[in-house]
Amino acid sequence: MATSMPPHNLGEVCSALEALLDDPETTDADLIKLVPGPDFPTGGIIMGRSGIHQAYTTGRGLIKVRGIYHVEENKNRVQLVFTELPYQVKKGGSNRAAIIPKVADAVKEGRITGIADIVDESNREGIRLVFKLKKGEDPDVVVNLLWKYSPLQVTVSINNLAISKRQPRTLTLRKLLEAYIEHRKDVIRRRTRFLLGKAEDRKHIVDGLLIAQENIDRIIAIIRASKDREEAKIGLSDEFGLSERQSQAIVDMRLGSLTGLEREKLEDEHAALVATIKDLEDILDRSSRVHDIIRTDLQEIQEKYGDKRRTQISNMEVDTSIDIGDLISEDLMTVTFSRDGYVKRTPADTYRAQAAVV
């Protein structure tokens, strides 16, 4: 089994989780508004929303991702400048290292025409992949060829297969968000029970130390009259009804702990432990407290790590089969018919030149 989950915007996902926490009946449409689609670190543009909608409502879908470019004129020549590229065109290495040789091969094989040179002008400030066009070439035609024959347009497969409730399941957007919330609930409850156990253990020890502080003279007498530590622990347990752990803590207690200041510290610690235990028990008893903790965590994550969306989403769907007409530049032509029924197409400039010579 394999899974393929594209990256998403952290802030958008946190907002959707908060909405689902506030109202478990939040509709799929509202969740998709909050998480409109994947967000790739390299930017690019997702063509159309149908693939996203299908993936979010069924767990599987296909989306088309294109690089982002603009047209520049340099010394009477037109060039296409790509500033954002599709994500993970090739595993390992950079996207540019995967794209340039593939475009160059397509140019050599004649599948892509009109490109005179490819220059990688990228630097620390960002991506700048330049395709210099031959004179007179239509940039729209060259771009359509690049979409068809190069990794500047890729199809991203979404397959939200995950282990949920000990079984492999294909999850929708809602199910993914709900699974995360249930996971966080489980983590918080486990953590709370662990902290509660530690607090109760420490309170148990502090209770024994406070008993020793109140009966310090008798404690010292029992210890001094004992042959060894084991006998002292047994004597303390019999005299004050202490547990073995409490007796051990008293036997290990230093003389410096007999001061009034140390007793005050123990009393303060005891009060703090009682308050902590009460709070932890309240978290385990009330689900609303767990929801508040999850919501607070999400808000902190969003404030600390959230950033703006990088990948644009276009409403224009991409047809998998590009019209052949989009790959041919528009030029004025002269069509002639011979007496024998042959048809000949001649560029207007060539036709005029031939007529001038005649």
KOLNUDO-594236 format. One line per 8 residues: number of its first residue (from 1); their letters; for each residue x, y, z of N, C-alpha, C, O. Coordinates in steps of 0.02 Angstrom, whole numbers, m for minus. Layout:
NUM = A = X,Y,Z,X,Y,Z,X,Y,Z,X,Y,Z | ... $
//
This chain:
1 = MATSMPPH = 42,m60,0,0,0,0,44,62,0,97,63,30 | 20,112,m33,58,175,m37,11,233,m24,m49,230,m38 | 39,287,2,0,347,15,34,407,m18,95,407,m26 | m6,457,m36,21,516,m68,m19,577,m45,m71,594,m74 | 7,608,7,m27,667,35,16,729,22,71,734,47 | m9,776,m18,30,836,m32,33,882,29,m9,878,73 | 83,926,31,88,974,87,32,1025,85,6,1042,31 | 13,1050,143,m40,1100,149,m15,1159,190,37,1156,223 $
9 = NLGEVCSA = m54,1212,188,m37,1272,226,m56,1261,300,m113,1244,315 | m8,1271,344,m18,1256,415,m74,1299,445,m115,1274,482 | m74,1364,428,m125,1408,455,m195,1388,434,m242,1390,474 | m203,1368,371,m269,1347,345,m292,1284,380,m351,1278,398 | m247,1237,390,m266,1174,423,m285,1187,496,m334,1159,521 | m248,1231,530,m265,1248,599,m334,1281,603,m373,1267,649 | m350,1324,555,m416,1357,554,m471,1306,545,m524,1311,577 | m460,1257,501,m511,1205,490,m520,1161,552,m576,1142,568 $
17 = LEALLDDP = m465,1146,587,m470,1107,648,m508,1145,702,m548,1115,738 | m496,1209,708,m532,1250,757,m606,1251,741,m648,1247,786 | m623,1258,676,m693,1259,656,m727,1193,673,m785,1193,695 | m692,1138,663,m721,1073,678,m727,1062,754,m773,1027,776 | m682,1090,792,m687,1087,865,m748,1126,890,m784,1103,934 | m758,1185,861,m814,1228,882,m881,1198,861,m930,1202,897 | m882,1166,801,m945,1138,776,m930,1074,737,m910,1077,679 | m939,1016,768,m925,952,734,m968,942,672,m951,899,630 $
25 = ETTDADLI = m1022,980,665,m1066,973,606,m1047,1020,549,m1085,1027,502 | m989,1050,554,m966,1094,499,m967,1055,433,m942,999,429 | m995,1086,381,m1003,1052,317,m937,1044,281,m888,1079,295 | m936,996,234,m876,986,193,m859,1049,153,m801,1066,144 | m912,1083,129,m901,1144,89,m867,1198,131,m823,1233,106 | m886,1204,194,m854,1254,238,m782,1235,252,m738,1279,255 | m768,1170,261,m700,1148,273,m656,1161,212,m598,1181,219 | m684,1150,151,m645,1162,90,m632,1237,80,m582,1256,50 $
33 = KLVPGPDF = m677,1279,104,m665,1351,101,m605,1370,145,m565,1413,127 | m599,1337,202,m544,1351,248,m478,1320,223,m425,1348,233 | m483,1261,192,m424,1228,162,m438,1221,87,m459,1168,65 | m426,1273,47,m446,1272,m24,m407,1223,m66,m429,1205,m121 | m349,1200,m43,m310,1153,m82,m240,1145,m54,m222,1180,m7 | m200,1100,m84,m131,1093,m62,m92,1158,m70,m109,1201,m110 | m39,1164,m31,4,1223,m34,76,1199,m37,104,1177,13 | 106,1205,m97,173,1178,m107,226,1231,m90,216,1290,m104 $
41 = PTGGIIMG = 281,1210,m59,333,1259,m40,365,1294,m99,393,1349,m91 | 362,1264,m159,391,1296,m218,341,1340,m255,357,1366,m308 | 281,1348,m228,231,1391,m260,196,1356,m317,172,1300,m309 | 194,1389,m375,159,1362,m432,85,1379,m429,63,1416,m386 | 48,1351,m476,m24,1365,m480,m60,1299,m496,m42,1263,m542 | m112,1286,m456,m154,1227,m468,m209,1246,m517,m245,1295,m506 | m215,1208,m571,m263,1223,m623,m329,1187,m609,m334,1126,m617 | m379,1225,m590,m445,1197,m578,m454,1171,m507,m406,1156,m472 $
49 = RSGIHQAY = m518,1167,m487,m535,1146,m419,m570,1078,m416,m582,1051,m362 | m586,1049,m474,m623,987,m474,m582,930,m443,m609,889,m406 | m517,927,m460,m474,874,m432,m467,881,m356,m466,831,m320 | m462,944,m333,m457,956,m260,m520,933,m226,m518,899,m174 | m578,953,m254,m642,935,m224,m651,859,m222,m674,832,m172 | m631,826,m275,m637,753,m276,m592,721,m222,m613,675,m188 | m531,747,m216,m484,720,m166,m509,731,m95,m503,688,m52 | m538,790,m83,m560,806,m15,m624,771,4,m637,762,64 $
57 = TTGRGLIK = m665,751,m44,m729,719,m29,m726,643,m36,m770,608,m9 | m676,617,m72,m671,544,m80,m605,516,m54,m600,456,m41 | m554,558,m47,m489,534,m25,m440,523,m82,m381,510,m69 | m464,526,m144,m421,517,m203,m437,570,m255,m495,589,m264 | m385,593,m290,m397,641,m343,m332,659,m379,m278,643,m355 | m339,691,m436,m282,713,m476,m286,788,m486,m339,814,m502 | m230,822,m477,m229,894,m489,m171,911,m535,m118,879,m534 | m181,962,m576,m129,987,m621,m96,1047,m590,m129,1094,m567 $
65 = VRGIYHVE = m29,1046,m588,9,1101,m559,57,1128,m612,94,1090,m643 | 55,1194,m622,99,1226,m671,147,1274,m636,134,1299,m581 | 202,1285,m670,247,1338,m648,217,1406,m665,171,1411,m706 | 242,1457,m634,218,1526,m647,271,1564,m686,330,1563,m669 | 249,1598,m738,296,1633,m782,269,1701,m802,210,1717,m790 | 312,1740,m831,291,1802,m864,334,1812,m926,387,1781,m932 | 312,1855,m970,346,1867,m1033,387,1931,m1028,361,1982,m1006 | 449,1928,m1050,493,1987,m1052,520,1996,m1122,528,1948,m1160 $
73 = ENKNRVQL = 535,2059,m1139,568,2074,m1202,639,2098,m1188,649,2145,m1149 | 687,2064,m1219,757,2080,m1207,794,2084,m1274,802,2034,m1309 | 815,2145,m1292,850,2156,m1355,811,2130,m1415,835,2091,m1456 | 748,2153,m1418,703,2136,m1473,687,2061,m1476,661,2037,m1526 | 703,2025,m1423,686,1955,m1419,640,1943,m1360,647,1973,m1307 | 593,1897,m1370,546,1881,m1316,574,1821,m1277,603,1775,m1305 | 566,1824,m1211,588,1768,m1170,536,1754,m1116,503,1799,m1090 | 529,1690,m1101,484,1667,m1048,525,1658,m985,575,1622,m985 $
81 = VFTELPYQ = 502,1690,m931,539,1686,m867,495,1652,m815,443,1678,m795 | 516,1592,m794,479,1555,m742,509,1571,m674,569,1564,m663 | 467,1593,m629,489,1612,m561,465,1562,m508,488,1565,m451 | 419,1518,m526,397,1466,m481,389,1401,m520,367,1403,m578 | 406,1345,m490,406,1280,m524,362,1231,m488,351,1238,m427 | 337,1180,m523,298,1128,m489,340,1093,m435,401,1090,m441 | 306,1067,m385,339,1037,m327,363,967,m342,326,927,m371 | 424,952,m321,453,885,m325,446,854,m394,419,799,m402 $
89 = VKKGGSNR = 471,890,m443,473,862,m511,516,800,m511,501,751,m546 | 570,801,m472,614,743,m468,637,737,m396,657,786,m365 | 634,676,m370,657,665,m302,733,671,m299,769,639,m338 | 757,712,m253,828,723,m248,850,778,m296,825,781,m352 | 894,820,m274,916,875,m317,863,929,m320,813,927,m285 | 875,979,m363,828,1034,m369,781,1023,m427,794,983,m472 | 724,1058,m425,677,1054,m480,707,1077,m546,695,1049,m598 | 748,1130,m542,778,1157,m602,823,1105,m635,824,1098,m696 $
97 = AAIIPKVA = 860,1067,m594,905,1017,m622,868,962,m658,896,929,m702 | 804,953,m641,764,902,m675,731,930,m737,721,894,m787 | 713,994,m736,674,1024,m790,718,1040,m851,699,1024,m907 | 775,1072,m840,816,1097,m895,835,1043,m945,825,1052,m1005 | 863,986,m922,882,934,m972,822,905,m1009,828,888,m1068 | 764,900,m975,706,873,m1009,680,920,m1063,659,898,m1116 | 681,985,m1049,661,1034,m1100,712,1033,m1157,692,1035,m1215 | 776,1029,m1140,827,1028,m1192,819,967,m1237,827,972,m1298 $
105 = DAVKEGRI = 804,909,m1207,794,849,m1247,733,856,m1293,735,835,m1351 | 679,886,m1267,619,896,m1307,632,943,m1366,604,935,m1420 | 676,993,m1355,694,1040,m1408,734,1004,m1462,722,1013,m1521 | 782,962,m1441,824,925,m1488,782,876,m1530,794,866,m1589 | 732,846,m1497,690,797,m1532,636,831,m1575,600,797,m1611 | 631,897,m1571,583,933,m1612,512,935,m1584,467,960,m1617 | 502,910,m1524,435,913,m1494,419,984,m1470,361,1005,m1473 | 470,1019,m1447,461,1089,m1428,502,1132,m1476,562,1122,m1483 $
113 = TGIADIVD = 468,1178,m1508,501,1222,m1556,498,1294,m1532,457,1312,m1490 | 542,1335,m1560,540,1407,m1545,586,1429,m1489,590,1489,m1475 | 622,1383,m1456,667,1401,m1401,738,1403,m1427,763,1354,m1455 | 770,1461,m1418,839,1470,m1442,890,1452,m1388,944,1426,m1403 | 873,1465,m1325,921,1453,m1271,884,1448,m1204,829,1475,m1196 | 915,1412,m1157,888,1406,m1089,942,1430,m1041,998,1405,m1042 | 925,1477,m999,973,1506,m952,943,1503,m881,887,1525,m869 | 982,1476,m835,961,1473,m765,992,1533,m728,1052,1532,m713 $
121 = ESNREGIR = 951,1583,m714,975,1644,m680,953,1645,m607,949,1698,m577 | 938,1587,m579,915,1583,m510,972,1601,m462,1031,1591,m477 | 953,1629,m405,1001,1647,m353,967,1641,m285,913,1611,m280 | 998,1668,m235,971,1662,m168,904,1698,m160,864,1682,m116 | 891,1746,m204,829,1783,m199,770,1745,m228,713,1762,m214 | 783,1693,m269,728,1654,m295,743,1622,m361,799,1626,m387 | 691,1588,m388,697,1552,m451,690,1602,m509,648,1647,m508 | 732,1592,m560,725,1631,m622,753,1587,m679,813,1587,m693 $
129 = LVFKLKKG = 708,1550,m710,725,1505,m765,701,1537,m830,642,1546,m840 | 749,1554,m873,735,1594,m933,738,1551,m995,787,1515,m1007 | 685,1553,m1035,683,1521,m1101,682,1575,m1154,633,1610,m1163 | 738,1583,m1189,744,1634,m1240,715,1606,m1306,734,1553,m1329 | 669,1643,m1335,634,1620,m1395,668,1645,m1458,702,1697,m1457 | 658,1608,m1511,683,1630,m1576,641,1689,m1601,585,1700,m1578 | 670,1728,m1646,635,1787,m1671,570,1766,m1706,568,1718,m1744 | 518,1805,m1691,454,1793,m1722,412,1738,m1692,357,1726,m1716 $
137 = EDPDVVVN = 437,1705,m1640,399,1651,m1609,344,1678,m1564,353,1729,m1529 | 288,1644,m1564,231,1663,m1522,241,1633,m1453,243,1571,m1447 | 247,1673,m1400,259,1646,m1332,203,1601,m1308,215,1553,m1272 | 140,1615,m1328,84,1573,m1307,91,1503,m1334,77,1454,m1299 | 114,1497,m1396,123,1431,m1426,179,1393,m1391,172,1334,m1376 | 234,1427,m1377,291,1394,m1343,271,1372,m1273,290,1317,m1251 | 233,1413,m1239,210,1394,m1171,167,1332,m1174,174,1287,m1132 | 122,1329,m1222,79,1269,m1229,120,1207,m1243,104,1153,m1218 $
145 = LLWKYSPL = 174,1214,m1281,219,1158,m1294,255,1137,m1230,264,1078,m1217 | 275,1186,m1190,308,1171,m1126,260,1135,m1079,280,1088,m1044 | 197,1156,m1077,148,1122,m1035,142,1048,m1056,136,1004,m1014 | 143,1037,m1121,130,970,m1147,190,924,m1142,183,864,m1128 | 249,950,m1154,308,907,m1162,362,916,m1108,416,889,m1116 | 349,954,m1056,400,964,m1004,370,960,m935,309,963,m927 | 412,953,m883,387,949,m814,365,1016,m786,352,1022,m726 | 360,1067,m828,334,1131,m803,259,1127,m789,231,1172,m758 $
153 = QVTVSINN = 228,1074,m812,160,1056,m791,161,983,m771,182,940,m810 | 138,969,m711,139,900,m686,70,882,m659,31,926,m640 | 58,818,m656,m3,793,m624,15,765,m556,57,720,m551 | m16,791,m504,m4,769,m436,m60,723,m414,m119,742,m416 | m43,664,m395,m92,615,m372,m101,621,m296,m53,621,m258 | m163,627,m275,m179,630,m204,m212,564,m184,m263,544,m212 | m182,531,m135,m209,468,m109,m202,469,m34,m148,453,m7 | m255,487,0,m253,495,73,m264,429,109,m312,420,146 $
161 = LAISKRQP = m218,383,98,m221,317,131,m182,321,197,m124,341,198 | m215,303,251,m183,307,317,m209,251,361,m261,221,348 | m172,238,414,m194,189,465,m239,225,514,m216,269,551 | m303,208,514,m351,239,558,m389,184,595,m418,140,564 | m387,187,661,m419,137,704,m394,66,687,m432,18,682 | m327,63,677,m292,0,666,m307,m31,598,m293,m90,587 | m336,8,553,m350,m18,486,m330,33,433,m335,93,445 | m306,10,375,m292,58,321,m357,84,291,m400,46,271 $
169 = RTLTLRKL = m362,150,288,m423,181,262,m404,239,217,m353,273,227 | m445,251,166,m437,310,124,m481,365,153,m542,359,155 | m450,419,176,m485,469,216,m500,532,176,m459,555,136 | m559,559,187,m577,624,159,m545,679,202,m514,665,253 | m553,740,180,m525,797,219,m555,797,289,m519,806,338 | m621,789,294,m654,788,359,m626,732,404,m610,744,462 | m619,672,376,m594,616,415,m522,626,437,m503,605,492 | m482,658,395,m413,674,414,m412,721,473,m374,711,521 $
177 = LEAYIEHR = m453,773,471,m455,822,525,m481,790,589,m455,802,643 | m534,749,582,m562,716,641,m512,667,672,m508,661,733 | m474,633,629,m424,586,655,m371,623,695,m348,599,747 | m351,682,670,m300,720,706,m328,743,774,m293,739,825 | m390,766,775,m420,789,838,m424,732,888,m409,741,947 | m445,672,865,m448,614,910,m379,595,935,m371,576,993 | m330,600,891,m261,586,912,m239,635,966,m209,614,1016 | m253,699,957,m233,749,1007,m270,737,1074,m241,746,1127 $
185 = KDVIRRRT = m334,718,1070,m371,703,1131,m337,646,1169,m328,649,1230 | m319,594,1132,m286,536,1164,m219,556,1195,m203,535,1250 | m180,597,1159,m115,619,1184,m124,660,1248,m87,651,1296 | m172,706,1247,m183,750,1305,m205,709,1365,m183,722,1421 | m250,662,1355,m273,620,1411,m217,577,1439,m210,571,1500 | m177,548,1395,m120,508,1418,m71,551,1456,m46,532,1510 | m56,610,1429,m9,655,1462,m37,676,1530,0,680,1579 | m102,691,1533,m132,714,1595,m130,659,1648,m115,672,1706 $
193 = RFLLGKAE = m145,597,1627,m142,541,1675,m71,531,1700,m61,515,1759 | m22,539,1657,48,532,1677,67,586,1728,96,572,1780 | 49,649,1712,64,704,1758,26,697,1824,52,713,1877 | m35,672,1819,m75,662,1880,m42,609,1924,m39,617,1985 | m17,555,1894,17,503,1933,79,530,1967,92,514,2026 | 118,571,1931,178,600,1961,160,647,2019,193,647,2071 | 108,688,2010,87,735,2062,62,698,2124,78,717,2180 | 24,645,2113,m2,606,2170,55,571,2206,55,566,2268 $
201 = DRKHIVDG = 104,546,2169,161,513,2201,200,563,2244,219,548,2300 | 211,622,2217,248,672,2255,208,696,2316,236,706,2369 | 143,704,2308,101,725,2365,104,672,2420,105,689,2480 | 106,609,2400,111,555,2449,175,562,2491,174,553,2552 | 230,578,2458,294,586,2493,291,648,2537,313,646,2595 | 264,703,2511,261,766,2550,217,756,2612,231,783,2665 | 162,718,2604,119,704,2663,160,670,2718,153,688,2777 | 202,622,2700,244,588,2749,295,635,2781,307,632,2841 $
209 = LLIAQENI = 325,680,2740,375,727,2767,342,777,2815,373,797,2865 | 281,797,2801,245,842,2846,230,808,2913,234,839,2966 | 212,744,2909,201,707,2972,266,704,3012,265,710,3074 | 322,694,2978,386,692,3013,402,760,3044,429,762,3099 | 386,815,3009,399,881,3036,359,894,3099,383,926,3146 | 298,868,3101,254,879,3159,275,836,3219,261,854,3276 | 308,781,3205,327,734,3259,403,722,3258,426,665,3263 | 440,775,3250,511,768,3237,548,735,3295,594,696,3283 $
217 = DRIIAIIR = 529,751,3358,565,722,3414,555,646,3417,603,609,3427 | 494,625,3409,480,553,3411,513,517,3351,537,461,3358 | 514,550,3293,546,522,3233,621,510,3246,648,457,3230 | 653,560,3276,725,555,3290,739,499,3340,787,461,3334 | 695,493,3390,704,441,3441,699,372,3411,738,327,3428 | 650,362,3365,641,296,3333,702,279,3290,725,222,3289 | 726,329,3255,783,316,3211,846,301,3251,883,255,3234 | 857,338,3306,916,327,3347,914,260,3382,966,229,3394 $
225 = ASKDREEA = 854,236,3398,847,172,3433,850,112,3387,853,55,3410 | 850,124,3321,850,69,3273,921,46,3257,968,86,3258 | 928,m19,3241,994,m46,3224,1017,m23,3155,1076,m7,3145 | 970,m21,3109,988,m2,3040,928,33,3008,877,45,3040 | 935,49,2943,883,85,2907,818,45,2902,764,73,2909 | 824,m19,2890,765,m61,2882,724,m62,2946,663,m57,2945 | 758,m68,3001,723,m68,3066,691,0,3079,635,4,3105 | 726,53,3061,699,121,3070,636,130,3028,587,159,3052 $
233 = KIGLSDEF = 637,106,2965,579,112,2921,519,75,2949,462,99,2946 | 532,14,2976,477,m25,3004,448,9,3066,388,11,3076 | 493,37,3107,470,72,3166,428,133,3149,377,145,3182 | 448,171,3099,410,230,3078,341,210,3051,291,243,3064 | 340,156,3011,277,133,2983,229,111,3038,169,127,3036 | 254,75,3087,211,51,3141,187,109,3185,131,108,3209 | 229,159,3194,212,214,3240,163,263,3209,117,286,3243 | 173,279,3145,132,332,3114,90,308,3055,57,348,3022 $
241 = GLSERQSQ = 91,243,3042,50,218,2987,75,241,2919,35,252,2873 | 141,248,2911,170,272,2848,181,214,2800,189,157,2820 | 182,231,2737,198,181,2686,274,171,2683,312,210,2713 | 295,120,2647,366,107,2642,402,165,2608,457,184,2628 | 371,193,2557,403,249,2521,407,310,2565,457,346,2563 | 356,323,2605,358,380,2651,412,370,2704,449,416,2721 | 415,310,2730,466,296,2781,536,304,2752,581,330,2785 | 546,281,2690,611,287,2658,629,360,2649,687,379,2660 $
249 = AIVDMRLG = 580,402,2629,593,474,2620,612,507,2686,654,552,2687 | 581,485,2741,597,515,2807,666,494,2829,704,534,2856 | 683,430,2818,749,406,2837,803,442,2797,857,457,2823 | 788,457,2733,837,491,2691,839,567,2703,882,601,2675 | 794,593,2743,789,665,2755,851,691,2790,876,660,2837 | 876,749,2767,936,778,2797,917,822,2857,859,843,2864 | 966,833,2900,954,875,2959,932,945,2941,895,977,2977 | 956,969,2882,938,1037,2861,864,1044,2847,838,1100,2846 $
257 = SLTGLERE = 829,987,2837,757,990,2823,716,1001,2885,655,1007,2881 | 748,1004,2943,712,1012,3006,698,1085,3022,663,1099,3071 | 723,1132,2983,713,1203,2998,642,1224,2981,606,1190,2944 | 621,1280,3010,554,1306,2998,544,1327,2925,489,1321,2898 | 598,1352,2893,593,1373,2823,578,1314,2778,538,1320,2732 | 610,1257,2792,598,1197,2752,526,1172,2762,496,1146,2715 | 500,1180,2822,430,1159,2834,383,1203,2793,334,1178,2765 | 398,1269,2790,356,1314,2751,358,1295,2677,307,1298,2642 $
265 = KLEDEHAA = 416,1276,2652,422,1255,2582,380,1192,2569,347,1187,2517 | 381,1145,2617,342,1084,2609,267,1100,2607,230,1071,2567 | 245,1146,2650,175,1164,2651,154,1198,2586,100,1185,2560 | 198,1241,2560,182,1274,2496,180,1223,2439,136,1226,2396 | 227,1176,2440,228,1125,2388,166,1081,2393,137,1062,2342 | 145,1066,2454,85,1025,2464,24,1060,2436,m18,1028,2403 | 17,1124,2449,m40,1162,2424,m40,1165,2347,m92,1159,2315 | 20,1174,2319,25,1176,2246,8,1108,2215,m25,1105,2163 $
273 = LVATIKDL = 30,1054,2247,14,987,2222,m61,973,2225,m89,942,2179 | m93,994,2279,m166,984,2285,m203,1021,2229,m249,994,2199 | m180,1083,2214,m212,1121,2160,m199,1089,2092,m244,1086,2050 | m138,1065,2082,m121,1032,2018,m162,969,2007,m188,957,1953 | m167,929,2059,m206,867,2054,m279,882,2039,m310,848,1998 | m306,932,2071,m376,951,2058,m385,973,1986,m435,955,1954 | m337,1011,1960,m342,1035,1891,m335,977,1841,m373,974,1792 | m288,932,1853,m279,875,1808,m340,829,1808,m360,803,1756 $
281 = EDILDRSS = m369,819,1867,m430,778,1871,m488,811,1834,m529,776,1804 | m490,877,1836,m543,913,1800,m535,905,1724,m585,899,1688 | m472,905,1700,m460,894,1628,m484,826,1607,m514,819,1553 | m473,775,1648,m495,708,1631,m570,700,1635,m599,659,1600 | m602,739,1678,m675,733,1688,m715,772,1635,m772,753,1620 | m686,826,1607,m725,869,1562,m692,872,1493,m635,894,1487 | m729,851,1442,m703,852,1373,m693,924,1349,m651,936,1306 | m732,970,1375,m725,1040,1354,m656,1067,1372,m628,1109,1336 $
289 = RVHDIIRT = m627,1043,1428,m560,1065,1446,m509,1039,1395,m462,1074,1377 | m519,977,1372,m474,948,1322,m479,988,1257,m428,1002,1226 | m540,1007,1237,m549,1047,1177,m514,1114,1184,m483,1139,1136 | m518,1144,1243,m486,1210,1254,m410,1203,1246,m377,1247,1219 | m382,1149,1271,m309,1139,1266,m289,1130,1193,m240,1159,1171 | m328,1090,1155,m313,1081,1084,m317,1147,1047,m274,1163,1007 | m369,1186,1062,m378,1250,1028,m320,1298,1044,m295,1332,1000 | m300,1300,1106,m243,1343,1126,m179,1322,1091,m141,1364,1067 $
297 = DLQEIQEK = m168,1256,1087,m108,1230,1053,m109,1250,979,m58,1270,952 | m167,1244,946,m173,1262,875,m159,1336,864,m126,1355,816 | m185,1378,908,m174,1450,901,m100,1467,910,m74,1510,874 | m67,1435,958,4,1447,968,45,1424,907,91,1459,886 | 28,1366,880,63,1341,821,53,1388,762,100,1403,725 | m9,1412,753,m24,1456,698,14,1522,703,40,1547,654 | 17,1549,763,52,1613,774,127,1604,764,161,1649,739 | 154,1547,784,227,1537,782,251,1515,714,304,1538,691 $
305 = YGDKRRTQ = 214,1472,681,239,1442,619,196,1457,557,217,1441,501 | 139,1486,565,95,1499,508,125,1549,459,158,1597,480 | 113,1539,395,136,1587,344,84,1591,289,34,1555,290 | 96,1635,241,48,1646,187,51,1588,137,101,1553,130 | m6,1579,104,m10,1527,51,38,1545,m5,42,1603,m26 | 73,1495,m30,120,1505,m85,92,1482,m152,108,1512,m204 | 52,1430,m152,25,1403,m214,m41,1435,m231,m87,1434,m190 | m47,1462,m291,m109,1491,m314,m156,1436,m338,m134,1381,m356 $
313 = ISNMEVDT = m221,1451,m338,m271,1404,m364,m313,1440,m416,m345,1491,m402 | m312,1414,m477,m350,1443,m532,m416,1406,m541,m420,1346,m530 | m467,1444,m561,m532,1413,m575,m533,1380,m644,m580,1344,m660 | m481,1393,m684,m480,1366,m752,m456,1293,m751,m401,1278,m728 | m499,1249,m775,m481,1179,m779,m436,1167,m840,m440,1203,m890 | m393,1117,m835,m348,1100,m890,m372,1036,m923,m381,985,m890 | m382,1040,m989,m401,980,m1027,m339,937,m1036,m286,962,m1056 | m346,872,m1022,m287,828,m1028,m262,824,m1100,m203,812,m1112 $
321 = SIDIGDLI = m306,834,m1148,m286,833,m1218,m285,904,m1245,m337,934,m1255 | m225,932,m1256,m218,1000,m1280,m236,1003,m1353,m215,961,m1393 | m276,1052,m1372,m295,1061,m1442,m233,1074,m1483,m191,1116,m1465 | m226,1038,m1538,m168,1045,m1581,m161,1116,m1607,m106,1139,m1622 | m217,1151,m1611,m215,1221,m1635,m178,1266,m1588,m151,1318,m1608 | m177,1248,m1522,m141,1289,m1473,m66,1282,m1480,m28,1322,m1452 | m44,1231,m1518,28,1220,m1526,54,1248,m1592,112,1239,m1608 | 12,1283,m1629,31,1311,m1693,23,1387,m1690,m30,1412,m1671 $
329 = SEDLMTVT = 75,1423,m1708,72,1496,m1706,27,1522,m1761,21,1491,m1814 | m5,1579,m1749,m50,1609,m1799,m10,1656,m1844,23,1702,m1821 | m13,1643,m1909,21,1684,m1959,m25,1692,m2020,m68,1650,m2032 | m14,1746,m2056,m51,1756,m2118,m24,1708,m2171,36,1703,m2181 | m69,1674,m2206,m50,1625,m2256,m87,1639,m2322,m141,1668,m2323 | m56,1617,m2376,m88,1620,m2442,m98,1548,m2465,m50,1509,m2468 | m160,1531,m2482,m176,1463,m2504,m190,1466,m2579,m234,1504,m2601 | m155,1426,m2619,m165,1424,m2691,m186,1355,m2713,m165,1304,m2684 $
337 = FSRDGYVK = m227,1353,m2766,m251,1291,m2795,m224,1285,m2866,m229,1333,m2904 | m196,1229,m2884,m170,1219,m2951,m225,1191,m2997,m278,1171,m2973 | m213,1192,m3061,m262,1166,m3108,m274,1091,m3098,m328,1066,m3112 | m223,1057,m3073,m229,985,m3063,m261,966,m2996,m267,907,m2979 | m281,1018,m2957,m315,1005,m2894,m270,1002,m2833,m292,984,m2779 | m205,1021,m2840,m160,1023,m2783,m171,1088,m2744,m188,1140,m2771 | m161,1083,m2679,m169,1140,m2634,m102,1155,m2602,m67,1109,m2579 | m84,1219,m2601,m19,1238,m2571,m30,1297,m2523,m65,1345,m2539 $
345 = RTPADTYR = 1,1290,m2463,m2,1344,m2413,65,1379,m2411,117,1347,m2402 | 65,1445,m2419,127,1484,m2421,120,1543,m2373,71,1580,m2377 | 170,1554,m2328,168,1614,m2286,161,1676,m2328,189,1681,m2383 | 123,1724,m2303,110,1785,m2342,173,1821,m2361,179,1847,m2417 | 222,1824,m2315,285,1858,m2330,322,1824,m2387,349,1857,m2432 | 323,1757,m2386,357,1719,m2439,321,1729,m2506,353,1735,m2558 | 254,1729,m2503,215,1737,m2564,229,1805,m2596,236,1810,m2657 | 231,1857,m2554,244,1924,m2581,314,1928,m2610,325,1962,m2661 $
353 = AQAAVV = 362,1895,m2577,431,1896,m2602,435,1861,m2669,471,1884,m2714 | 400,1805,m2676,400,1768,m2740,367,1810,m2795,391,1811,m2852 | 313,1844,m2777,279,1886,m2827,324,1943,m2850,322,1962,m2909 | 363,1971,m2804,408,2027,m2822,461,2003,m2870,479,2039,m2917 | 487,1942,m2859,539,1916,m2903,511,1904,m2973,543,1919,m3023 | 450,1876,m2976,418,1864,m3041,406,1930,m3078,379,1930,m3133 $
//
